[in-house]
Amino acid sequence: MIHSEYDVIVVGAGPGGSISAKICAENDLRTLLLEKRQEIGAPVR
């Protein structure tokens, strides 16, 4: 059996990834949001 600390892993903290992670977390799923940049939302595009 594979054990994981997370139910959902979202890669990319853009608008879609951020909303997806938020909805998962609000529904009691253990959620990890990964972003390659140090600051989410910068630079603004």
Contacts in CASP RR format, 6 or more apart in sequence:
PFRMAT RR
TARGET T0000
AUTHOR 0000-0000-0000
METHOD contacts of the structure
MODEL  1
MIHSEYDVIVVGAGPGGSISAKICAENDLRTLLLEKRQEIGAPVR
5 30 0 8 1.000
5 32 0 8 1.000
6 30 0 8 1.000
6 31 0 8 1.000
6 32 0 8 1.000
7 24 0 8 1.000
7 29 0 8 1.000
7 30 0 8 1.000
7 31 0 8 1.000
8 21 0 8 1.000
8 24 0 8 1.000
8 29 0 8 1.000
8 30 0 8 1.000
8 31 0 8 1.000
8 32 0 8 1.000
9 31 0 8 1.000
9 32 0 8 1.000
9 34 0 8 1.000
10 17 0 8 1.000
10 20 0 8 1.000
10 21 0 8 1.000
10 24 0 8 1.000
10 31 0 8 1.000
10 32 0 8 1.000
10 33 0 8 1.000
10 34 0 8 1.000
11 34 0 8 1.000
12 33 0 8 1.000
12 34 0 8 1.000
12 35 0 8 1.000
12 36 0 8 1.000
13 21 0 8 1.000
13 33 0 8 1.000
13 34 0 8 1.000
13 35 0 8 1.000
13 40 0 8 1.000
13 41 0 8 1.000
14 35 0 8 1.000
14 40 0 8 1.000
14 41 0 8 1.000
17 33 0 8 1.000
18 33 0 8 1.000
18 40 0 8 1.000
21 31 0 8 1.000
21 33 0 8 1.000
24 31 0 8 1.000
25 31 0 8 1.000
END
